[in-house]
Amino acid sequence: MVLFKSLSIAATALSWASTVGAQTFQRLGTCPTLGCVFPPDQTDFLAGQYFDIRLEVHAPVNGSEATGKTTPDTNFTFTITKQGRRPQSAATYFKVAEPALERWNFTWYEDLFARDAKTPSLVNVASKIYRRVALYQPGEYTATLSYNNGQKTTASWVVRDLATVRKTKNIVLFIGVSNLRPPCYCTTADTIMTTNMISAARLIAHQTVNGRYQSRLQMDQFPVLGHQMTHSIDSFITDSANSATALYSGHKSTVNALGVYRDSSPNPFDDPRFESIAEIFQRLTKGGVGIVSTAFIADATPAAFTAHTADRGQYGHVVDTFLNGATNFTWSNWTGPDVLLGGGAEQFNPGKTSFRGQDYYKLFASKGYNVVQNNTALSSTPNNAKTLGIFTTSNLPVWLDRNVYKQNLLRGNSPDGKKGNATDVPGLKEMTLKAIDILNARHRKEGWFLMSEAASIDKQMHALDYDRALGDLLELDDTVKNTLAKLKQLGCQRETLVLVTADHGHGFDVAGSVDTKYLNAQDGDRKKRGAIGTYRESGLSQYVIPGSPQDTGSGLQFSEGAAFPANWDPRYTLFSAVGANPDHRENYQVHKSGPRTPAVNTSAAEDNYIVNYKDAVTGFVVNGTLPVNNAQGVHSLTDVPIFAQGPCQEMFGGVFNNIDIFFKMADCLALGRSK
C-alpha cells in the first residue's frame, strides 16, 4: 500500500524555520544527501529506550540539487548491524512487519535570494517508518539506507553503557527557562538562566561590604557546578522545544520540535519519536511524575515530557498528551502525571482553543484528578490524590507583579474562562512544595521525578524587562532553598538528586550603573547616555538593608533574611542589556505598569517593528541589531550552568552536551534495560 501526501508551495521559509542551520535554509536538517535516516548519524540511545525510524529518499524537481530524476526511488533498502556482526534488514532485526511506503512532496528555499524572489525548490519524497523499536545491547551500531542504484546514507549509532545500580530514588529538576516559539515573534517563552544573570541577581539581592558578599544565593552553595552546551541538531542557536527535548530524552532535535526528529512530511504528528525520561520512568518503575511551570502548561518546556510533534504550537494536543499520552501510534502506556500545575486555562476550558473543543477540566476529573484553580485550594487539596492546578489563562503573573506591583494582577485572566481577575495565584515556591508533598505521599516507595520551571525568567528577558526576569530568577533560588528544607523535613533529602539548570541562554550582561535621576533630567539621547557609569564610576553596591548605617535612601534595598530587593525603583540601577535586540528605548527603570513591550508593529501586512513610543519614555533610543520582523530579544549560543546536589552529584561537574543530562539522570535512576 502506498500513502500519498502533499505539502503546498505555500509552505514558505517561515514554516520551514526549523530547518535553519549553519546556512540560512536547509532542504532537511541532518540530511545533506538525498537519502535521509532518522535517527541520524551520531545519535546515542539509552538501552531499551523506544524510538521510531524514518527513512526518506528525495528527488529534487528543480533547484541546484536537481538531477533530472524527479521520481524518488521506492525500492530503497535499510539494514542495521551491531559492530562485528552481519547486517540485517530492519524488519528482520526488530522482528516487525515491513512498513507501508508513503509518498509526498515539499518545497523549500535554497537561500535568502530565492526567498525574496519567491522561487522555491520542489522535492518529491518516498518514505517508510518503523514504529516503537528499541536497541538493548550497549555498543556501536551502523544503520545503512541504500537507494538510487548504489548510493548509501550511513548513520552511526551508540547505545550507552548500562548503569545497573539505582543511586537515587527521586529527582527534582529545576529549569530556569521558557522561550519564544520561532518564527512567531510574540510573547510565548521558556526558561533561561546564564551565569551573567545569576551574577546580576546576586548583586540586587545580597549585600556586599568592601567587595565581599555577606550572604549568597542558594545555588551558590551547591557542591557541584557544570556547564552544558545547548545547540540543536541542525542549528547552533536553539529554542526551548528542542533543547528541553534534549534534556528529557538524550536526543537533539530541530527548532519547534518536541520529542521527535523533524521529517519533511506535512503532518506535524507523524514524525519519528523517542521516549522521554518521564515516559521511561513511569513505564519501568511505576513511580510518580510531577510537572510544574509558571508558563501556560502547554508551553515547550513542560510539553517536552509527553508531546511528540514537529510543531510546539499544537497546544491543545499537548494538553491531551499530558492526560492520555501519545495516542496516534502505539507507544508507552502513559497514565498521566501525578501533579500538573501552571497556567494556560484557554487549553482546558471548552472552546476553540482546547483540543477538539473539549472540557479538559472535566476530562482530568473523570480520570481521578482533583482540579484546583487558586492558591488557597491548592494548599488545602489532599496529598494522596492526583492533582491538576491551572491558575490563570496564559502565563502566571511574575513575582514582581504578584508581590510589589499588584495592580497588574487585574488582567481578566481567571482560569474559569469568565474573565475575572486571578489574584489568588501561587508562585513557583508554593507549586513546587505542594507537588513534592503529593509525589512523596503517593510514591514514597517507588520514587518520583519532578520538573519545576521558572518560565518567565526567559519570557521577561525576551521583552528586555530585566527587573522582572531577575525577580523570577530570585524566586527560583528561593524555591530551591525551600525545596531543600522540604526534602529534609520529609526525610528524603539524602535520596533525592536536585538539579538546577536552564535549556538555553540570552546574551545578557551588566556593564555598570545608571543614575536615573540624572538621566531623566537631560535633554537629548547623547546627553542621557552620560548617566551611565562604568569601571570606577559604576560605584559600590547600593543594595543595603533598610535602616542600616549604609542606607542613604538612594539605592536598591533588600529585606534582611529575604531573597528579594525591598526597593525596586532606586535612583541608581543596573546598566544592563542583551546583545541582540529590536529597536527600543531604555531608561533603566522598573516598569511599574506591567511587563514591557519594547517595540511595536507599524504594518498590518508584514512585521515591521519600531521603538514603542509608550515604553521607557524618559530614556534614549537604542538601535536594534535584529531583523525588523523581531519584536523581542532572542536566544544566544552561551553555555548554561547546571548545579547539582544529592546522590550522583559528582556526575554533573565539567562541560558536556545537553543530551548528557538525560543520560546522567537515567543512569542515576538505572533506567537502562538489556532486554
Long-range contacts (C-beta under 8 A, 24 or more apart in sequence): 1-100, 1-101, 2-74, 2-100, 2-101, 2-102, 2-103, 3-100, 3-101, 3-102, 3-103, 4-102, 4-103, 4-104, 5-102, 5-103, 5-104, 5-265, 5-266, 5-267, 6-104, 6-105, 6-266, 7-104, 7-105, 7-106, 7-107, 7-264, 7-265, 7-266, 8-107, 9-107, 9-120, 9-122, 11-106, 11-107, 11-266, 12-109, 12-115, 12-120, 13-108, 13-109, 13-115, 14-183, 16-108, 16-109, 17-182, 17-183, 17-255, 17-256, 18-182, 18-254, 18-255, 18-256, 18-257, 18-262, 18-310, 19-108, 19-234, 19-254, 19-262, 20-234, 20-235, 20-255, 21-234, 21-235, 21-236, 22-235, 22-236, 23-111, 24-111, 24-112, 25-108, 25-109, 25-110, 25-111, 25-115, 26-108, 26-234, 27-58, 27-60, 27-65, 27-108, 27-121, 27-123, 28-56, 28-58, 28-108, 28-262, 28-263, 28-264, 29-233, 29-234, 29-235, 29-254, 29-262, 30-233, 30-234, 30-261, 31-56, 31-58, 31-153, 33-151, 33-153, 34-58, 34-59, 34-60, 34-65, 34-147, 34-148, 34-151, 35-76, 35-145, 35-147, 35-148, 35-151, 35-152, 35-153, 36-145, 36-153, 36-263, 36-264, 37-78, 37-143, 37-145, 37-153, 37-154, 37-155, 38-261, 38-263, 38-271, 38-272, 39-155, 39-157, 39-251, 39-261, 39-272, 39-274, 40-155, 40-233, 40-261, 41-154, 41-155, 41-156, 42-155, 42-156, 43-155, 43-157, 43-158, 43-251, 44-157, 44-158, 44-159, 44-160, 44-250, 44-251, 44-659, 44-663, 45-135, 45-157, 45-158, 45-159, 45-160, 45-250, 46-159, 46-160, 46-250, 46-280, 46-662, 46-663, 46-666, 46-671, 46-672, 47-135, 47-136, 47-137, 47-138, 47-159, 47-160, 47-162, 47-672, 47-673, 47-674, 48-134, 48-135, 48-136, 48-280, 48-671, 48-672, 48-673, 48-674, 48-675, 49-134, 49-249, 49-250, 49-274, 49-275, 49-280, 50-132, 50-133, 50-134, 50-273, 50-274, 50-275, 50-279, 50-331, 50-332, 51-132, 51-133, 51-134, 51-251, 51-272, 51-273, 51-274, 51-275, 52-129, 52-130, 52-131, 52-132, 52-133, 52-272, 52-273, 52-274, 52-329, 53-78, 53-90, 53-129, 53-130, 53-133, 53-143, 53-272, 54-127, 54-128, 54-129, 54-261, 54-263, 54-271, 54-272, 55-127, 55-128, 55-129, 55-145, 56-125, 56-126, 56-127, 56-263, 56-264, 57-125, 57-126, 57-127, 57-145, 57-147, 57-148, 58-123, 58-124, 58-125, 58-264, 59-123, 59-124, 59-125, 59-126, 60-121, 60-122, 60-123, 61-121, 61-122, 61-123, 61-124, 62-121, 62-122, 63-110, 63-121, 63-122, 64-110, 64-121, 65-121, 66-121, 69-148, 70-124, 71-124, 72-103, 72-124, 72-125, 72-126, 73-126, 73-147, 73-148, 73-149, 74-101, 74-103, 74-126, 75-147, 76-126, 76-145, 76-146, 76-147, 77-145, 77-146, 77-147, 78-128, 78-143, 78-144, 78-145, 78-146, 79-143, 79-144, 79-146, 80-141, 80-142, 80-143, 80-144, 81-141, 81-142, 81-144, 82-137, 82-139, 82-140, 82-141, 83-139, 83-140, 83-141, 83-142, 87-142, 87-144, 90-130, 90-133, 90-143, 91-130, 94-130, 94-133, 96-130, 96-133, 98-128, 99-128, 99-129, 99-130, 99-131, 100-128, 101-126, 101-127, 101-128, 102-126, 102-127, 102-128, 102-129, 102-265, 103-127, 104-264, 104-265, 104-266, 106-264, 106-266, 123-264, 125-264, 125-265, 127-263, 127-265, 129-270, 129-272, 131-329, 131-330, 132-329, 132-330, 132-331, 135-159, 136-673, 136-674, 136-675, 137-674, 138-162, 160-663, 160-672, 162-672, 162-673, 162-674, 163-666, 163-667, 163-668, 163-670, 163-672, 164-670, 165-670, 166-668, 166-669, 166-670, 167-647, 167-648, 167-667, 167-668, 167-669, 167-670, 168-447, 168-495, 168-496, 168-497, 168-646, 168-647, 168-648, 168-668, 168-669, 169-447, 169-448, 169-492, 169-495, 169-496, 170-439, 170-447, 170-448, 170-449, 170-450, 170-492, 170-495, 170-496, 170-497, 171-449, 171-450, 171-496, 171-497, 171-498, 171-499, 171-665, 171-668, 171-669, 172-432, 172-436, 172-450, 172-452, 172-483, 172-487, 172-496, 172-497, 172-498, 172-499, 173-247, 173-449, 173-450, 173-451, 173-452, 173-499, 173-501, 173-665, 174-452, 174-453, 174-454, 174-476, 174-479, 174-480, 174-483, 174-498, 174-499, 174-500, 174-501, 175-244, 175-247, 175-301, 175-451, 175-452, 175-453, 175-454, 175-501, 175-502, 175-503, 176-453, 176-454, 176-457, 176-458, 176-473, 176-476, 176-500, 176-501, 176-502, 177-240, 177-301, 177-453, 177-454, 177-455, 177-457, 177-458, 177-502, 177-503, 177-504, 177-640, 178-240, 178-293, 178-295, 178-299, 178-300, 178-301, 178-453, 178-455, 178-456, 178-457, 178-458, 178-459, 179-239, 179-240, 179-300, 179-458, 179-459, 179-462, 179-503, 179-504, 179-635, 180-239, 180-462, 180-632, 180-634, 180-635, 181-239, 181-241, 181-256, 181-300, 181-312, 181-313, 182-239, 182-255, 182-256, 184-313, 185-607, 185-609, 185-629, 185-630, 185-631, 185-632, 186-631, 187-459, 187-462, 187-463, 187-595, 187-632, 188-296, 188-299, 188-459, 189-240, 189-295, 189-299, 189-395, 189-455, 189-456, 189-458, 189-459, 189-462, 190-239, 190-240, 190-244, 190-295, 190-299, 190-300, 190-301, 190-453, 190-455, 190-458, 190-459, 190-503, 190-504, 191-240, 191-301, 191-453, 191-454, 191-455, 191-457, 191-458, 191-502, 191-503, 192-457, 192-458, 192-461, 192-502, 192-503, 192-504, 192-505, 192-506, 192-635, 192-640, 193-454, 193-457, 193-473, 193-476, 193-500, 193-501, 193-502, 193-505, 193-640, 193-641, 194-502, 194-505, 194-506, 194-508, 194-638, 194-640, 194-641, 195-640, 195-641, 196-508, 196-509, 196-510, 197-457, 197-461, 197-469, 197-470, 197-473, 197-506, 197-508, 198-473, 198-641, 199-510, 200-466, 200-470, 200-508, 200-510, 200-574, 200-576, 201-470, 201-473, 201-474, 201-477, 203-510, 203-541, 203-543, 203-574, 204-470, 204-474, 204-543, 204-556, 204-558, 204-565, 204-574, 205-474, 205-543, 205-558, 205-563, 205-564, 205-565, 206-543, 206-558, 207-541, 207-543, 207-544, 207-545, 207-558, 208-540, 208-541, 208-543, 217-477, 217-563, 218-477, 218-478, 218-480, 218-481, 218-484, 218-563, 219-477, 219-480, 219-500, 219-643, 222-498, 222-500, 222-643, 222-644, 222-645, 222-649, 223-644, 223-645, 223-649, 224-643, 224-644, 224-645, 224-649, 224-650, 224-652, 224-653, 225-641, 225-642, 225-643, 225-644, 225-653, 226-641, 226-642, 226-644, 226-652, 226-653, 226-654, 226-655, 226-656, 227-639, 227-640, 227-641, 227-642, 227-654, 227-655, 227-656, 228-501, 228-639, 228-640, 228-641, 228-642, 228-655, 228-656, 228-657, 228-658, 228-660, 228-661, 229-639, 229-655, 229-656, 229-657, 229-658, 230-503, 230-504, 230-505, 230-637, 230-638, 230-639, 230-640, 230-658, 231-637, 233-261, 236-637, 237-634, 237-635, 237-636, 237-637, 238-503, 238-504, 238-635, 239-300, 239-312, 239-504, 239-635, 240-299, 240-300, 240-301, 240-458, 240-503, 240-504, 241-300, 241-303, 241-304, 241-312, 243-503, 243-504, 243-658, 244-300, 244-301, 244-303, 244-304, 244-503, 245-276, 245-304, 246-503, 246-657, 246-658, 246-659, 246-661, 246-662, 247-304, 247-501, 247-503, 247-658, 247-659, 247-661, 247-662, 248-276, 248-277, 248-278, 248-304, 248-305, 248-662, 249-274, 249-275, 249-276, 249-277, 249-304, 249-659, 249-662, 250-274, 250-659, 250-660, 250-662, 250-663, 250-666, 251-659, 252-658, 252-659, 254-310, 256-310, 256-311, 256-312, 256-313, 257-309, 257-310, 257-311, 257-312, 258-300, 258-303, 258-304, 258-307, 258-308, 258-309, 258-310, 258-312, 258-318, 259-304, 259-306, 259-307, 259-308, 259-309, 260-308, 260-309, 260-310, 262-310, 263-310, 268-309, 268-310, 268-311, 268-314, 269-308, 269-309, 269-310, 269-314, 269-317, 269-328, 270-328, 270-329, 271-308, 271-309, 271-310, 273-308, 273-326, 273-329, 273-331, 275-332, 276-304, 276-305, 276-306, 277-449, 277-662, 277-665, 277-666, 277-671, 278-305, 278-306, 278-337, 278-449, 278-451, 279-305, 279-306, 279-325, 279-331, 279-332, 279-334, 280-332, 280-666, 280-671, 281-449, 281-669, 281-671, 282-332, 282-334, 282-335, 283-332, 283-333, 283-334, 284-671, 284-673, 285-446, 285-447, 285-669, 285-671, 286-446, 287-443, 287-446, 287-447, 287-448, 287-449, 288-338, 288-339, 288-438, 288-439, 288-442, 288-443, 288-446, 288-447, 288-448, 288-449, 289-337, 289-338, 289-439, 289-448, 289-449, 289-450, 290-337, 290-338, 290-339, 290-340, 290-341, 290-435, 290-436, 290-438, 290-439, 290-448, 290-449, 290-450, 290-451, 290-452, 291-322, 291-337, 291-339, 291-340, 291-341, 291-342, 291-450, 291-451, 292-339, 292-341, 292-342, 292-428, 292-431, 292-432, 292-435, 292-450, 292-451, 292-452, 292-453, 293-341, 293-342, 293-343, 293-452, 293-453, 293-455, 294-342, 294-343, 294-395, 294-396, 294-398, 294-427, 294-428, 294-431, 294-453, 294-454, 294-455, 294-456, 294-472, 295-342, 295-343, 295-344, 295-395, 295-396, 295-453, 295-455, 295-456, 295-459, 296-342, 296-343, 296-344, 296-346, 296-347, 296-393, 296-394, 296-395, 297-322, 297-340, 297-341, 297-342, 297-343, 297-344, 297-347, 297-390, 298-344, 298-347, 299-344, 299-395, 299-455, 301-451, 301-453, 301-455, 301-503, 302-342, 302-451, 302-453, 305-337, 305-451, 306-334, 315-344, 315-347, 315-353, 316-347, 316-353, 316-354, 316-355, 316-356, 317-355, 318-347, 319-344, 319-347, 319-348, 319-354, 319-355, 319-360, 320-355, 320-360, 323-360, 323-363, 323-364, 323-367, 336-367, 336-369, 336-386, 337-386, 338-386, 338-387, 338-438, 338-439, 338-442, 338-443, 338-448, 339-386, 339-387, 339-388, 339-389, 339-434, 339-435, 339-438, 339-439, 340-387, 340-388, 340-389, 341-378, 341-387, 341-388, 341-389, 341-390, 341-391, 341-426, 341-431, 341-434, 341-435, 342-389, 342-390, 342-391, 342-396, 342-431, 343-390, 343-391, 343-392, 343-393, 343-394, 343-395, 343-396, 343-415, 344-390, 344-392, 344-393, 344-394, 344-395, 345-373, 345-390, 345-391, 345-392, 345-393, 345-413, 345-414, 345-415, 345-416, 345-417, 346-393, 346-394, 346-417, 348-390, 348-415, 349-415, 349-416, 349-417, 351-417, 361-388, 361-390, 364-388, 373-414, 373-415, 373-416, 374-415, 374-422, 374-424, 374-425, 374-426, 375-424, 375-425, 375-426, 375-430, 376-424, 378-426, 378-430, 378-431, 378-434, 379-426, 379-430, 379-434, 381-434, 383-437, 383-438, 383-440, 383-441, 383-442, 384-438, 384-441, 384-442, 385-438, 386-438, 386-442, 387-434, 387-438, 389-426, 389-431, 389-434, 390-415, 391-415, 391-422, 391-425, 391-426, 392-422, 392-425, 393-417, 393-422, 395-455, 395-456, 395-459, 396-425, 396-426, 396-427, 396-456, 397-422, 397-425, 398-456, 398-460, 398-468, 398-471, 398-472, 398-595, 399-427, 399-428, 399-468, 399-471, 399-472, 399-474, 399-475, 399-564, 400-467, 400-468, 400-471, 400-472, 400-568, 400-590, 401-468, 401-594, 401-595, 402-427, 403-564, 404-568, 405-592, 405-593, 405-594, 408-593, 408-594, 408-595, 427-475, 427-479, 428-452, 428-454, 428-472, 428-475, 428-476, 428-479, 429-475, 429-478, 429-479, 429-482, 432-479, 432-482, 432-483, 433-479, 433-482, 433-483, 433-486, 436-483, 436-486, 436-487, 436-490, 437-486, 437-490, 440-490, 440-492, 444-492, 447-495, 447-669, 449-669, 452-479, 452-483, 454-479, 457-502, 458-502, 458-504, 458-506, 460-595, 461-506, 461-508, 461-578, 461-633, 462-506, 462-632, 462-633, 462-634, 463-595, 463-596, 463-597, 463-598, 463-632, 463-633, 464-578, 464-581, 464-584, 464-586, 464-596, 464-598, 464-632, 464-633, 465-591, 465-595, 465-596, 466-508, 466-574, 466-576, 467-568, 467-590, 467-591, 468-591, 468-595, 471-564, 471-568, 474-563, 474-564, 475-563, 475-564, 476-500, 477-563, 478-563, 478-564, 481-563, 484-645, 493-646, 494-646, 494-647, 495-646, 495-647, 496-646, 496-647, 497-644, 497-645, 497-646, 497-647, 497-648, 497-649, 497-665, 497-668, 498-644, 498-645, 498-646, 499-642, 499-643, 499-644, 499-652, 499-661, 499-665, 500-642, 500-643, 501-640, 501-641, 501-642, 501-643, 501-661, 502-640, 502-641, 503-640, 503-658, 504-635, 504-636, 504-640, 505-635, 505-636, 505-637, 505-638, 505-639, 505-640, 506-578, 506-633, 506-634, 506-635, 506-636, 506-638, 507-578, 507-579, 507-580, 507-633, 507-636, 507-638, 508-576, 508-577, 508-578, 509-576, 509-577, 510-574, 510-575, 510-576, 511-575, 511-576, 511-577, 512-537, 512-538, 512-575, 513-537, 513-538, 513-539, 513-542, 513-572, 513-573, 513-574, 513-575, 514-572, 514-573, 514-574, 514-575, 514-588, 515-571, 515-572, 516-570, 516-571, 516-572, 516-573, 516-587, 516-588, 516-589, 517-571, 519-587, 519-588, 519-618, 519-619, 519-620, 520-587, 520-618, 525-620, 525-621, 526-620, 528-619, 528-620, 529-620, 532-575, 533-575, 534-575, 538-575, 539-572, 542-570, 542-572, 577-622, 578-633, 579-625, 579-636, 580-625, 580-626, 580-633, 580-634, 580-636, 581-622, 581-624, 581-625, 581-626, 581-633, 582-609, 582-624, 582-626, 582-628, 582-630, 582-631, 582-632, 582-633, 583-609, 583-610, 583-611, 583-621, 583-622, 583-623, 583-624, 583-628, 584-611, 584-612, 584-615, 584-616, 584-621, 584-622, 584-624, 585-611, 585-612, 585-615, 585-616, 585-617, 585-619, 585-620, 585-621, 585-622, 586-616, 586-619, 586-620, 586-622, 587-616, 587-617, 587-618, 587-619, 587-620, 588-619, 589-616, 589-618, 591-615, 591-616, 598-631, 598-632, 599-624, 599-631, 599-632, 600-631, 601-631, 607-631
